[in-house]
Amino acid sequence: AICHDLDHMGLNNSFHLRADTPMGILSSASGTQSVLEVHHCKMALEILSNSQYNVFQGLPKESMQRAFKTMIDCILATDMAKHNDLLKSFGEASADESSSTFKEVVLKMIIHTADLSNVTKPFDVARQWGIAVTEEFHRQGDLEAEKGLPVAPMFDRSKSKLAKDQMGFIDFVALQHYTVLAKWNPNLQPLLDNVKANREHWRQILEQHQSLDPTNPSAPAKSK
């Protein structure tokens, strides 16, 4: 978990690939779209190559190799492009929870779940995370515009709406993810409940903003 976003520079995989950054070019040449995740793995391995920081060095050779492989697999699994594939693998592997495959997949799910967890926090905390992530997206959008690259609505300061974007993420990613987890283990139901509660908060905020927007045809007319 500590290593999964090492040296993240606030630009997503799509940007690196479309802008032909050195990391993007290298990833394209090596046949992977997981630009950042591979970089995070590289940084983690570089740190752990120093015996002063190698937390695995006390393990037998075979166990150490397995630990490194597990770490790399878990970091690579945080690529959002692999989200649906991971959920599918989890559903299939959970049919036999005693299998080694399930243990491998559930570790990936744990890291990925933690990576998405800002929407499971109390709303005041989730809101701050939402603001921070949105600003990161907007900065990428600004850079894309400077480079003449297409800017997706969520990354465009003039089009992006915090409440609407957060609801979109919850609807298309978080609800499905945490529903699967809660169905697998009912003890995780509070996470799903928080996601739903936060969505309702965002819906109310969006509705309030729309009611105050003079360009919105459904907004109440101001009295003269």
ZAFIRO-398291 format. One line per 4 residues: number of its first residue (from 1); their letters; for each residue x, y, z of N, C-alpha, C. Coordinates in nm, 3 decimals. Atoms other than C-alpha are relative to their C-alpha. Layout:
! residues N
NUM	A	X:Y:Z:X:Y:Z:X:Y:Z; ...
! end
This chain:
! residues 224
1	AICH	0.083:-0.120:0.000:0.000:0.000:0.000:0.087:0.126:0.000; -0.090:-0.116:-0.005:0.286:0.241:0.079:0.059:0.027:-0.138; -0.072:-0.014:0.127:0.443:0.177:-0.261:-0.091:0.025:-0.121; 0.084:0.010:0.120:0.137:0.178:-0.486:-0.011:0.130:-0.079
5	DLDH	0.003:-0.127:0.073:0.157:0.551:-0.580:0.132:0.075:0.012; -0.131:-0.063:-0.017:0.529:0.617:-0.535:0.035:0.091:-0.118; -0.044:-0.097:0.101:0.647:0.927:-0.724:-0.111:0.030:-0.102; 0.111:-0.038:0.088:0.301:0.998:-0.867:0.010:0.150:-0.026
9	MGLN	-0.021:-0.140:0.036:0.327:1.326:-1.055:-0.129:0.073:-0.036; 0.127:-0.068:0.020:-0.044:1.405:-1.082:-0.050:-0.001:-0.143; 0.044:0.015:0.140:-0.085:1.301:-1.447:-0.031:-0.147:-0.024; 0.040:0.139:0.012:-0.268:0.986:-1.549:0.066:-0.071:-0.119
13	NSFH	-0.061:0.079:0.106:-0.168:0.707:-1.788:-0.033:0.054:-0.138; 0.044:-0.051:0.129:-0.370:0.852:-2.073:0.083:0.120:-0.043; -0.080:-0.118:0.034:-0.180:1.180:-2.056:0.139:-0.041:-0.048; -0.136:0.041:0.037:0.162:1.012:-2.067:0.003:-0.064:-0.138
17	LRAD	0.003:0.068:0.130:0.060:0.800:-2.366:-0.031:0.097:-0.113; 0.040:-0.093:0.106:-0.105:1.083:-2.561:0.100:0.112:-0.020; -0.097:-0.109:0.009:0.159:1.346:-2.482:0.139:-0.049:-0.037; -0.130:0.059:0.033:0.444:1.107:-2.565:0.109:0.048:0.096
21	TPMG	-0.105:-0.028:-0.099:0.627:1.176:-2.241:0.100:-0.115:-0.005; -0.096:0.111:0.000:0.944:0.968:-2.193:-0.057:-0.128:0.061; 0.061:0.118:-0.062:0.751:0.737:-1.960:-0.104:-0.061:-0.091; 0.102:0.050:0.092:0.468:0.710:-2.212:0.061:-0.071:-0.118
25	ILSS	-0.068:0.062:0.114:0.704:0.633:-2.500:0.057:-0.136:0.040; -0.058:0.126:-0.047:0.882:0.366:-2.296:-0.108:-0.105:0.019; 0.109:0.095:-0.024:0.552:0.207:-2.193:-0.058:-0.051:-0.132; 0.053:0.041:0.130:0.422:0.204:-2.551:0.096:-0.098:-0.068
29	ASGT	-0.100:0.085:0.064:0.746:0.051:-2.676:0.008:-0.138:0.065; -0.008:0.127:-0.072:0.733:-0.219:-2.408:-0.134:-0.074:0.003; 0.129:0.069:0.014:0.368:-0.301:-2.481:-0.091:0.005:0.120; 0.089:-0.013:-0.115:0.202:-0.181:-2.162:-0.065:0.137:0.002
33	QSVL	0.073:-0.126:-0.015:-0.060:0.088:-2.098:0.006:0.050:0.145; -0.003:-0.034:-0.143:0.002:0.091:-1.721:0.125:0.082:0.032; -0.119:-0.084:-0.010:0.253:0.376:-1.737:0.039:0.025:0.146; -0.031:-0.039:-0.138:0.228:0.493:-1.376:0.025:-0.120:0.089
37	EVHH	-0.013:0.117:-0.087:0.185:0.154:-1.216:0.137:-0.066:-0.017; -0.134:0.055:0.024:0.502:0.026:-1.381:0.105:0.090:0.065; -0.094:-0.095:-0.062:0.680:0.342:-1.264:0.001:-0.017:0.152; 0.006:0.019:-0.145:0.558:0.289:-0.906:0.075:-0.127:0.040
41	CKMA	-0.072:0.124:-0.027:0.690:-0.068:-0.918:0.151:0.023:-0.009; -0.143:-0.028:0.019:1.026:0.054:-1.049:0.056:0.076:0.119; -0.047:-0.079:-0.113:1.055:0.311:-0.771:0.007:-0.084:0.126; 0.001:0.086:-0.119:0.961:0.055:-0.506:0.119:-0.096:-0.001
45	LEIL	-0.112:0.094:0.011:1.218:-0.194:-0.635:0.133:0.071:0.021; -0.123:-0.078:-0.017:1.482:0.078:-0.645:0.028:0.026:0.148; -0.015:-0.025:-0.144:1.421:0.163:-0.278:0.034:-0.129:0.073; -0.020:0.127:-0.070:1.404:-0.200:-0.170:0.131:-0.068:-0.037
49	SNSQ	-0.130:0.057:0.037:1.730:-0.278:-0.352:0.108:0.040:0.100; -0.091:-0.043:-0.106:1.900:-0.092:-0.067:-0.030:-0.085:0.123; 0.021:0.092:-0.112:1.948:-0.343:0.215:-0.050:0.072:0.126; 0.046:-0.077:-0.116:1.878:-0.064:0.466:-0.152:0.011:0.004
53	YNVF	0.144:-0.018:0.009:1.519:-0.044:0.341:-0.074:-0.127:-0.045; 0.064:0.121:0.052:1.453:-0.397:0.215:-0.067:-0.078:0.114; 0.074:0.064:-0.108:1.182:-0.520:0.451:-0.015:-0.150:-0.021; 0.013:0.143:0.030:1.190:-0.860:0.279:0.130:-0.077:0.019
57	QGLP	-0.132:0.065:0.003:1.561:-0.934:0.329:0.015:-0.112:0.101; -0.010:0.107:-0.099:1.504:-1.155:0.634:-0.072:-0.128:-0.041; 0.076:0.117:0.046:1.288:-1.396:0.433:0.090:-0.097:-0.075; -0.070:0.095:0.086:1.412:-1.717:0.271:-0.012:0.043:-0.145
61	KESM	-0.005:-0.047:0.139:1.496:-1.669:-0.098:-0.134:-0.017:-0.072; 0.126:0.027:0.070:1.177:-1.831:-0.228:-0.112:0.091:0.050; 0.102:-0.086:-0.058:0.957:-1.633:0.011:0.022:0.146:-0.041; -0.031:-0.137:0.041:1.137:-1.309:-0.079:-0.044:0.022:-0.145
65	QRAF	0.041:-0.012:0.141:1.078:-1.370:-0.450:-0.152:0.009:-0.010; 0.146:-0.003:0.002:0.711:-1.438:-0.382:-0.052:0.134:0.053; 0.042:-0.128:-0.056:0.684:-1.121:-0.172:0.015:0.112:-0.103; -0.020:-0.100:0.104:0.831:-0.908:-0.452:-0.105:-0.015:-0.110
69	KTMI	0.098:0.022:0.106:0.602:-1.068:-0.708:-0.139:0.044:0.044; 0.131:-0.040:-0.052:0.296:-1.014:-0.488:-0.012:0.152:0.004; 0.001:-0.146:-0.005:0.388:-0.650:-0.433:-0.020:0.059:-0.139; 0.012:-0.050:0.137:0.429:-0.591:-0.807:-0.139:-0.026:-0.056
73	DCIL	0.134:0.034:0.050:0.105:-0.771:-0.892:-0.107:0.091:0.060; 0.099:-0.084:-0.068:-0.087:-0.566:-0.635:0.006:0.144:-0.051; -0.014:-0.137:0.052:0.053:-0.234:-0.760:-0.057:0.009:-0.141; 0.051:-0.001:0.138:-0.023:-0.320:-1.123:-0.152:-0.010:-0.003
77	ATDM	0.146:0.017:-0.005:-0.379:-0.412:-1.020:-0.072:0.129:0.034; 0.066:-0.128:-0.032:-0.446:-0.049:-0.914:-0.026:0.084:-0.125; 0.031:-0.070:0.126:-0.460:0.058:-1.280:-0.151:-0.004:-0.022; 0.145:-0.005:0.013:-0.820:0.176:-1.323:-0.049:-0.066:-0.129
81	AKHN	0.038:0.066:0.124:-0.820:0.034:-1.676:-0.027:-0.149:0.022; 0.017:0.142:-0.031:-0.813:-0.310:-1.511:-0.110:-0.023:0.103; 0.101:0.008:-0.106:-1.098:-0.236:-1.269:-0.102:-0.111:-0.024; 0.104:0.099:0.029:-1.367:-0.445:-1.438:0.057:-0.142:-0.005
85	DLLK	-0.063:0.132:0.007:-1.129:-0.733:-1.507:0.029:-0.054:0.141; -0.029:0.043:-0.137:-1.030:-0.740:-1.140:-0.127:-0.044:0.071; 0.127:0.040:-0.061:-1.393:-0.750:-1.026:-0.045:-0.135:-0.052; 0.038:0.129:0.059:-1.460:-1.036:-1.267:0.085:-0.112:0.057
89	SFGE	-0.090:0.101:-0.055:-1.154:-1.227:-1.146:-0.034:-0.031:0.145; 0.035:0.018:-0.140:-1.259:-1.172:-0.786:-0.126:-0.085:0.013; 0.124:0.078:-0.003:-1.608:-1.306:-0.854:0.023:-0.146:-0.032; -0.029:0.139:0.040:-1.470:-1.617:-1.024:0.083:-0.071:0.107
93	ASAD	-0.090:0.063:-0.098:-1.197:-1.681:-0.764:-0.068:-0.025:0.133; 0.066:0.014:-0.130:-1.432:-1.638:-0.466:-0.084:-0.127:0.009; 0.071:0.128:-0.003:-1.603:-1.964:-0.565:0.079:-0.104:0.079; -0.085:0.091:-0.076:-1.309:-2.139:-0.398:0.099:0.083:0.081
97	ESSS	-0.082:-0.090:-0.080:-1.167:-1.928:-0.118:0.123:-0.069:0.060; -0.118:0.071:-0.050:-0.915:-2.197:-0.024:0.111:-0.006:-0.105; -0.098:0.011:0.109:-0.736:-2.171:-0.358:0.105:0.110:0.009; -0.108:-0.100:0.003:-0.406:-1.989:-0.409:-0.040:0.116:-0.090
101	TFKE	0.046:-0.105:0.090:-0.571:-1.796:-0.692:-0.083:0.104:0.074; 0.084:-0.092:-0.077:-0.828:-1.647:-0.455:0.086:0.088:0.090; -0.086:-0.076:-0.090:-0.558:-1.541:-0.211:0.074:0.110:-0.076; -0.069:-0.100:0.082:-0.372:-1.363:-0.490:-0.095:0.111:-0.042
105	VVLK	0.097:-0.100:0.047:-0.683:-1.190:-0.620:-0.050:0.087:0.115; 0.053:-0.079:-0.113:-0.807:-1.084:-0.276:0.102:0.103:0.047; -0.102:-0.099:-0.034:-0.474:-0.913:-0.206:-0.006:0.119:-0.096; 0.015:-0.108:0.099:-0.514:-0.715:-0.529:-0.124:0.084:0.031
109	MIIH	0.125:-0.070:-0.031:-0.870:-0.629:-0.428:0.017:0.091:0.123; -0.022:-0.080:-0.121:-0.755:-0.504:-0.087:0.069:0.131:-0.034; -0.073:-0.121:0.037:-0.506:-0.260:-0.239:-0.086:0.091:-0.087; 0.086:-0.078:0.089:-0.748:-0.149:-0.510:-0.114:0.065:0.079
113	TADL	0.108:-0.053:-0.084:-1.025:-0.104:-0.252:0.048:0.118:0.082; -0.057:-0.111:-0.077:-0.800:0.112:-0.038:0.024:0.122:-0.090; -0.028:-0.108:0.096:-0.709:0.315:-0.348:-0.126:0.079:-0.035; 0.128:-0.064:0.033:-1.078:0.393:-0.407:-0.072:0.056:0.124
117	SNVT	0.075:-0.013:-0.125:-1.166:0.445:-0.042:-0.037:0.141:0.042; 0.037:-0.136:-0.041:-1.194:0.825:-0.032:-0.152:0.019:0.003; 0.146:-0.015:0.006:-1.564:0.787:-0.122:-0.071:-0.076:0.111; 0.060:0.073:-0.113:-1.620:0.563:0.181:0.017:0.076:0.132
121	KPFD	-0.027:-0.076:-0.122:-1.505:0.825:0.432:-0.122:0.084:0.039; 0.105:-0.096:-0.035:-1.736:1.055:0.631:0.002:0.115:-0.100; 0.011:-0.093:0.112:-1.861:1.322:0.393:0.099:0.116:0.008; -0.094:-0.112:-0.011:-1.644:1.606:0.531:0.139:-0.039:-0.051
125	VARQ	-0.130:0.049:0.047:-1.336:1.393:0.459:-0.006:-0.032:-0.149; 0.016:0.036:0.141:-1.464:1.256:0.128:-0.004:0.125:-0.088; 0.009:-0.125:0.076:-1.541:1.611:0.015:0.138:0.061:-0.023; -0.135:-0.055:0.015:-1.183:1.725:0.080:0.081:-0.080:-0.101
129	WGIA	-0.068:0.084:0.098:-1.050:1.429:-0.117:-0.053:0.029:-0.140; 0.060:-0.031:0.130:-1.294:1.507:-0.397:0.054:0.130:-0.057; -0.054:-0.130:0.043:-1.173:1.867:-0.412:0.144:-0.016:-0.048; -0.142:0.019:0.034:-0.807:1.757:-0.419:0.015:-0.075:-0.132
133	VTEE	-0.008:0.079:0.124:-0.860:1.497:-0.692:-0.047:0.083:-0.119; 0.052:-0.083:0.109:-1.066:1.740:-0.901:0.103:0.104:-0.042; -0.104:-0.099:0.033:-0.791:2.003:-0.880:0.114:-0.066:-0.077; -0.104:0.074:0.072:-0.539:1.740:-0.991:-0.043:-0.023:-0.145
137	FHRQ	0.053:0.021:0.135:-0.760:1.658:-1.290:0.004:0.131:-0.080; 0.004:-0.129:0.070:-0.800:2.027:-1.375:0.140:0.044:-0.043; -0.137:-0.037:0.037:-0.424:2.084:-1.370:0.046:-0.082:-0.120; -0.034:0.080:0.118:-0.382:1.795:-1.611:-0.071:0.056:-0.123
141	GDLE	0.075:-0.057:0.111:-0.656:1.944:-1.829:0.063:0.129:-0.052; -0.068:-0.123:0.040:-0.476:2.280:-1.829:0.122:-0.033:-0.085; -0.121:0.039:0.072:-0.157:2.108:-1.944:-0.035:-0.060:-0.136; 0.044:0.057:0.128:-0.344:1.912:-2.211:-0.039:0.110:-0.098
145	AEKG	0.040:-0.112:0.085:-0.494:2.234:-2.345:0.122:0.074:-0.054; -0.123:-0.068:0.043:-0.148:2.395:-2.357:0.069:-0.077:-0.111; -0.068:0.084:0.099:-0.019:2.100:-2.560:-0.088:-0.029:-0.122; 0.089:0.022:0.113:-0.318:2.104:-2.796:-0.063:-0.138:-0.002
149	LPVA	0.060:0.133:-0.011:-0.447:1.769:-2.672:-0.148:0.015:0.036; 0.141:-0.003:-0.041:-0.820:1.691:-2.635:-0.011:-0.006:0.152; 0.020:-0.004:-0.145:-0.945:1.765:-2.284:-0.138:-0.059:0.031; 0.127:0.061:-0.039:-1.211:1.538:-2.135:-0.077:0.094:0.092
153	PMFD	0.080:-0.092:-0.082:-1.502:1.721:-1.965:0.038:0.000:0.148; -0.034:0.008:-0.142:-1.398:1.596:-1.620:0.130:0.073:0.032; -0.129:-0.066:-0.020:-1.055:1.757:-1.670:-0.004:0.147:-0.043; 0.015:-0.136:0.051:-1.187:2.084:-1.813:-0.060:0.089:0.109
157	RSKS	0.047:-0.089:-0.107:-1.219:2.363:-1.553:-0.132:0.067:-0.035; 0.120:-0.073:0.040:-1.492:2.531:-1.755:-0.124:-0.088:-0.008; 0.113:0.092:0.015:-1.709:2.219:-1.776:-0.020:-0.091:0.121; 0.007:0.095:-0.112:-1.628:2.005:-1.472:-0.077:0.059:0.118
161	KLAK	0.075:-0.037:-0.121:-1.864:2.018:-1.172:0.031:-0.102:0.108; -0.046:0.089:-0.106:-1.739:1.874:-0.843:-0.106:-0.103:0.038; 0.105:0.091:-0.047:-2.070:1.725:-0.724:-0.037:-0.100:-0.109; 0.038:0.087:0.111:-2.160:1.586:-1.066:0.108:-0.103:-0.029
165	DQMG	-0.111:0.091:0.026:-1.815:1.434:-1.117:0.011:-0.107:0.109; -0.006:0.097:-0.110:-1.817:1.271:-0.772:-0.114:-0.101:-0.010; 0.113:0.092:0.019:-2.161:1.124:-0.836:0.028:-0.096:-0.115; -0.032:0.086:0.113:-2.039:0.993:-1.170:0.097:-0.110:0.038
169	FIDF	-0.097:0.101:-0.044:-1.743:0.817:-1.009:-0.068:-0.104:0.088; 0.071:0.093:-0.088:-1.967:0.667:-0.744:-0.090:-0.092:-0.081; 0.096:0.079:0.079:-2.227:0.552:-0.999:0.069:-0.103:-0.088; -0.063:0.087:0.099:-1.984:0.400:-1.249:0.111:-0.088:0.054
173	VALQ	-0.112:0.078:-0.055:-1.710:0.266:-1.021:-0.029:-0.049:0.142; 0.001:0.035:-0.142:-1.759:0.276:-0.645:-0.118:-0.086:0.043; 0.117:0.077:-0.042:-2.115:0.146:-0.608:0.013:-0.148:-0.037; -0.017:0.138:0.044:-2.043:-0.165:-0.812:0.108:-0.070:0.082
177	HYTV	-0.113:0.060:-0.071:-1.711:-0.226:-0.639:-0.037:-0.038:0.143; 0.030:0.026:-0.141:-1.836:-0.196:-0.282:-0.123:-0.088:0.018; 0.111:0.095:-0.004:-2.157:-0.383:-0.360:0.052:-0.143:-0.009; -0.062:0.133:0.014:-1.946:-0.681:-0.471:0.066:-0.040:0.132
181	LAKW	-0.069:0.031:-0.125:-1.740:-0.658:-0.153:-0.098:-0.029:0.114; 0.098:0.020:-0.108:-2.041:-0.627:0.079:-0.076:-0.130:-0.018; 0.067:0.129:0.027:-2.206:-0.925:-0.089:0.091:-0.115:0.040; -0.096:0.105:-0.035:-1.890:-1.129:-0.039:0.019:-0.009:0.151
185	NPNL	-0.021:-0.002:-0.145:-1.841:-1.018:0.323:-0.090:0.108:0.061; 0.094:-0.097:-0.058:-2.133:-0.851:0.505:0.063:0.098:0.099; -0.067:-0.092:-0.092:-1.887:-0.696:0.752:0.047:0.127:-0.070; -0.044:-0.115:0.078:-1.793:-0.458:0.470:-0.117:0.088:-0.044
189	QPLL	0.120:-0.077:0.036:-2.150:-0.329:0.434:0.010:0.148:0.039; -0.011:-0.143:-0.035:-2.068:-0.004:0.624:0.072:0.084:-0.105; -0.069:-0.073:0.107:-1.833:0.092:0.340:-0.099:0.036:-0.110; 0.101:-0.025:0.103:-2.115:0.057:0.088:-0.102:0.101:0.048
193	DNVK	0.097:-0.096:-0.055:-2.354:0.245:0.317:0.056:0.143:-0.006; -0.063:-0.132:0.005:-2.108:0.535:0.337:0.006:0.055:-0.143; -0.002:-0.041:0.140:-2.071:0.543:-0.041:-0.137:0.054:-0.041; 0.137:-0.042:0.035:-2.449:0.566:-0.079:-0.036:0.132:0.070
197	ANRE	0.029:-0.123:-0.075:-2.473:0.834:0.191:0.071:0.119:-0.063; -0.075:-0.108:0.063:-2.201:1.040:0.023:-0.060:0.039:-0.134; 0.065:-0.032:0.127:-2.375:1.012:-0.310:-0.121:0.090:0.023; 0.118:-0.080:-0.031:-2.690:1.152:-0.152:0.040:0.143:0.038
201	HWRQ	-0.051:-0.134:-0.032:-2.490:1.443:-0.008:0.033:0.077:-0.127; -0.037:-0.066:0.126:-2.349:1.520:-0.352:-0.124:0.034:-0.083; 0.123:-0.026:0.076:-2.694:1.490:-0.509:-0.070:0.125:0.051; 0.064:-0.117:-0.058:-2.834:1.746:-0.268:0.076:0.128:-0.034
205	ILEQ	-0.082:-0.116:0.035:-2.543:1.982:-0.335:-0.022:0.037:-0.146; 0.021:-0.026:0.142:-2.586:1.946:-0.711:-0.137:0.060:-0.024; 0.137:-0.051:0.016:-2.960:2.004:-0.683:-0.008:0.145:0.047; -0.001:-0.138:-0.051:-2.900:2.317:-0.475:0.067:0.095:-0.099
209	HQSL	-0.071:-0.083:0.097:-2.648:2.453:-0.726:-0.085:0.024:-0.125; 0.083:-0.013:0.120:-2.883:2.386:-1.015:-0.118:0.094:0.024; 0.114:-0.087:-0.031:-3.168:2.565:-0.838:0.041:0.147:0.004; -0.050:-0.137:-0.007:-2.946:2.874:-0.806:0.058:0.048:-0.133
213	DPTN	-0.060:-0.033:0.130:-2.821:2.864:-1.166:-0.104:0.069:-0.088; 0.098:-0.073:0.080:-3.003:3.133:-1.368:-0.014:-0.053:-0.142; 0.008:0.057:0.135:-2.926:2.947:-1.692:-0.076:-0.132:-0.003; 0.073:0.126:-0.009:-3.109:2.639:-1.567:-0.149:0.028:-0.016
217	PSAP	0.141:-0.026:0.023:-3.463:2.639:-1.709:-0.093:-0.046:0.112; 0.083:0.050:-0.108:-3.592:2.447:-1.407:0.020:0.081:0.129; -0.024:-0.081:-0.120:-3.455:2.704:-1.160:-0.118:0.094:0.021; 0.112:-0.089:-0.028:-3.723:2.909:-0.985:0.031:0.142:-0.044
221	AKSK	-0.019:-0.137:0.045:-3.771:3.256:-1.132:0.010:0.092:0.119; -0.016:-0.097:-0.108:-3.656:3.547:-0.918:-0.116:0.098:-0.003; 0.109:-0.097:-0.008:-3.928:3.778:-0.795:0.052:0.140:-0.029; -0.041:-0.136:0.036:-3.914:4.136:-0.926:-0.030:0.094:0.114
! end
